[in-house]
Amino acid sequence: MTHRQVTVKDLGRRLNLHFTTVSKALHDHPDISEQTKRSVISLAEELGYHPNSIAKNLKSQKTYTLGVIVPLIKNDFFSAVISGVEEVAYGRGFNTVVCQSNEDTEREAIHIGTLTSNRVAGVLVSVAKTTTSGSHFRPLQKQGIPLVFFDRFCEDIEADKVVVDDYNGATQAVHHLVQCGYRRIAHLAGSTNTSIGRERCRGYVDELKRNGIEIDPEMIVYSGFGEKDGILAFRTLLSRDRMPDAIFAVNDPVAIGAYKEIKRKNLKIPQDIALVGFGDNTLSSYLDPPLTTVEQSPYKMGKVAADMLLRRIENPESEIESEVEVIKTKLIIRGST
């Protein structure tokens, strides 16, 4: 005779509790009383509902799982970061759970809540473009769960960070365009909520000033970080009657969006408009002409961020000040300039 596997609903029926209450109790959710948790766990062990994993987590108060939250998994940059994180985590006996915020703060906060209640050992986050406050990260810190930001971060949260040298990457890109003889250089900027959007725009502005080129606010279009944003930003630029002779885009997806729109208008790259991206996405070298861009080593960033997080997890008592690791950038010159 085969025995049916015990479910959360079975436990609930026996204890006269709703199955969601049982589930929360098993995950040690703060909303559930200690007495209820003890009753649920006791019955779960008695009926053989994954007793080993439950007992292990409750005894050690620790899991071997790292939470990773990225704005978009399909983005080349973030998928390379995740690969770097997983390489280090796997080597140290940790699993990773990857969540996607889809550039939405509310979704980001829900993921943080889920990861916290599932007692992850630590969390790595690149914040959504809509995130203006880090208040939803505070519960992590209250529970002593280490947090490391990578690429994008919150100014109001004290935590370790791994960032790209966005400012110098942007100045390298703009300096190259000036050296090539371009003067009407537009910037398709990212969201000003984000550190990368602000720093890359600051690099653009400062480099133009250093070269005696007047800043025209109409030549800066603030947008997002996707291909569609690049298409719309380029259209906005043209609607302002500002035909640039070169464009520095906040990242490669935005540059590729602009690239498509430039081609659609039957304009030639770089003869009519030169174009520089940021990120060195896989597709960038396959365009015709290939895209000049700034390399930012995402795989290395993932490895450094995971290593930072594991140092915190493995040394919970140490009072190390928050650290900032900066990944250097490198300009890759191709046919689009």
N, C-alpha and C positions, 0 to 999 in steps of 0.2 A: 504494500500500500504506500503510495507517494504522499508526502506531506506538503501541503501548500505553504509557500513562503509567508512568514508573518509580515503584515504591512502596518504602516502607521495607523491606518483606520482600525485595525484589529486592536492595537494598543489602546486607542481612544475609546472603543466600545467597552473594553474591560474596565477602564478607569473612569468611564462616564465623562470623557473630555473630548473636545473638538479635535479633529486630526491636526489642525494647524497649531493648536496649543502643544500637542505632543511633539510635532516637528520642531517647534521653537525650543521646547524643553531639551530635546536631544542635541540641539545646536547651542545649548547654553545661552539662550537669548535673555538679555537683561530684563525683559518684561515679565518673565515667568519666575514665580517664587521658588526658593531653594527646596521647599518641601515637595512641590509638584515635580520639580526636576528629579529629586531622589526617587519618588514613586515611579515615574516614567522609566528611569534608567534601570531601576530594580526589576520591573516587569519585562523590559526589553531584554535584559540579560537572562531572565527566567525562561522567556519564550524563544530565545535564540535570535533576537533581531540584531544582527551585526554586533554582538556583545564585545568582541575584541577591539574593534576600532573605537567604539564608544568609551570603553573602559580606558583604553590607551590615552585618548584625548583628554579625558577628565582627570586622569592621574597625573599626566605630565603637564597639563594646561598648555600644550604646545602642539602645533602641527608642523609638518615639513612641506608646507605649501607657500609659495610666494604669489601674491596678487599683482597683476600688471594691468593698468588701465591706460589705453591709448585712444586718441580721438578717432582714428580710422585704421582698421587692420589692413585693408587692401592697399593703403598708401605704402609705396616702396620703402620709404624711410622708416616707418614704424615696424614694418615686417622684418627689416634688417636688424632693428634694435631688439625686437623680440627674440630673434635667432641668437643674438649675442647674450641676452639674459638667460635663455634656456641652456646655452652651452655651459655657462658658469654654474647655474643652479643644478643641472644634472650631475656635473662633476663633483658637487658638494652634497649630493643626496637629497636635493629638494625638487619638488614638482612645481610647475607654474600653472596658474589659471589666468587666462587673458580675457579682459572685458573691453568692450568698445563703447565709448561715450557718445560717438557720432556727433562730436562737437557740441554736446548739449549738457549744461551744468546739472540739470535735474537728474538726467540719466547717470551722470558721474557720481552724484550723491547717493543714488540708489545702489550703485555698484559698491561704493565705500561701505554702506550699511550691510550689504550682503557679505562682503569680505570680512568685516569686523565680526559679525555674528557667527561666521564660520571659522573664526579664530585663526586666520592666516598668520604666518610667522612674521611677515613684513609686506609692505606694499610699495610698488614703483608706479609713478604717475607722470604722464604728460598731460597737462590740463587742457580742457576744452576751450575753444576760442571765446565762448560766452561767459566763462568763469571770471568774475571780477573780485570775488572774496573767497578766502580759503576756509570759511567757518565749518563747512561740511567735512574737513579733514581733521578737525579738533578731536572728535570722539576716538579716532585712531590713536592719537597721542595720549589721550586720557587713559586708554587701556594699555598703554605701553607698547603699542605695535609700531615698530620703526617704519619711517616713511622716507623715501628718496624721490625727489623730482628729477625728471630728465627732459631736456630740450625746452619745455615750457614749464613755468613754475608760478606759484603764488607769492607775491611780495610780503603778504601779511602772515605767512607761516614760517616759523623757524625750523628748517629741515635741511638735510644734505641735498646737494644739487649737482647734476652733471649737465653742463651746458656747452653749446657750440660757441665759438668766438664769433658771434653774429655780427658785431660791429665791424671788426676787421675784415671779415668775409665780404661784407657789403662795400667797404672802402676799396678793397682789392678789385671788386667787380666794376665799380664806377670809375676808378683810376684807369683801368684798362680801356674803358670806353672813351675816356677823355684823351688818352694817349693815341687811340685810333683816329682821333680828329672829330669825334662827335661832340656836339654842343647842346642840342635840344634833347636832353636825356630825361625821359619820363620814369616814374616809379609806380609800378602796380604793387601797392603795399598790402600787407596783411592786416588783420584786426589789431587795433591799438590796445585792446584788452590784454594782448599777449606780449610777453617779454621779447619774443623773437620778432614780432611785428614792429615793436617800438625801436629795438636796437638796430634792425636792418634799415629802417627808415632814417634813423639818426646817422648811421654810417653814410647813407646816400647824400643826405643834406650837407653833412660836414665835408665830404669829399668834393662836392660841387663848390662849396664856399672856398675851400683850399685852392681850387683851381680858378677862382675868380669868376665863376658862373653864377649868375643871379638865380635865386630860388623862385620858381613860379608855382604857387600853390595849385594852380589848375593842372599842372603836370603830375600831380600826385593823386592817385585814385585809391581810396581805402576799400578793401574788399575782404574776401576770405582766403582760404588756402587751397581750393580745389580748381580743377580744370574749367568748370563752368564759371567760377569767379574770374578767371583770366579772360574768358570770352567777353563777359559782361563789362569787366573793367576796361578792356580795350575799346569796346563800343562807347563807353562813357567818355573816354579820352577823345575819341573822334567827334562825339556830340558837342564837346566843348570847343571844337575847332582848334584843337591843339595837336597838329601832326608832328610827332617827335621824329628825330632821326635815329634814336636808340631807346631801348627800354631795359630797365633793370627790374626783374620780377622778384617778389619776395621768396618764391620757391619754384621748383621745376614744374609741378602741376599747373600753377598759374601761368608760367612762361609757355607751357605747351598749349594751354587754352588760347593765349594771345597769338601764338604761332599759327594755330589753325585759322583764327580769324584774319590774320594778316594775309595768309594764303588765299582765303576765301575772297578777299578784296582784290585779288590779283596783284598784290604787292610782292616785291622780291626781298628775301632775307639773304645777306645783309645790305644789298645795294640800296633799297628804299628805307628799310628799318633794320637796325642791328638789335640783337636780343641776347640778354644774359639771364640765366636762372640761378637757383641756389639749391644744392642738394645732390646733384649728380645721380638722378634716378636712372634706372636701367634703360628706359626708353630714350633718354636724352642723346645718347651716342648713336642711336639708329635713325634719328631724324635726318632729313636731307634739305639743307645742310645740318650737320649735327650741332647740338646746342652747347655754347660756352656756358660754363656753370661753376659753382663753388662746391668743392668736395667737403663733406662734413663727417665722414667715417661713422655711420650709424651703428654698424656691427660692434665697433670698438666702444661706442657710447653705451650700448647695452651691456657689454662685459664689465665696463668700469662701474656702471650703476648697480649691477647685481653684486659685484664684489663689495661695493660700499655698503649695500643693504645687509649682506651676510656678515660683514664685520660688526655691524650694530647688533644683529641677532645673536651672534656668537659671543659678544661681550656686553651683555645687557647692563651690567653694573658700571661700565666705564663712563666717565663724565667727559667724553670728547666733545669739543665745540663743533657746531655744524660746519661741514666742509663744503667747498665748492671746487669741482674739477672742471677745467675748461679744455675742450677738445679743439685743437688748432684746425684752421681751414686752409684750403689750397685752391687757387684758381686754375681751372682746366680750360684752356683756350681751344675752341673748335671753330667750325665754319660759320656760325651764326653771327660772328663779329668781324 
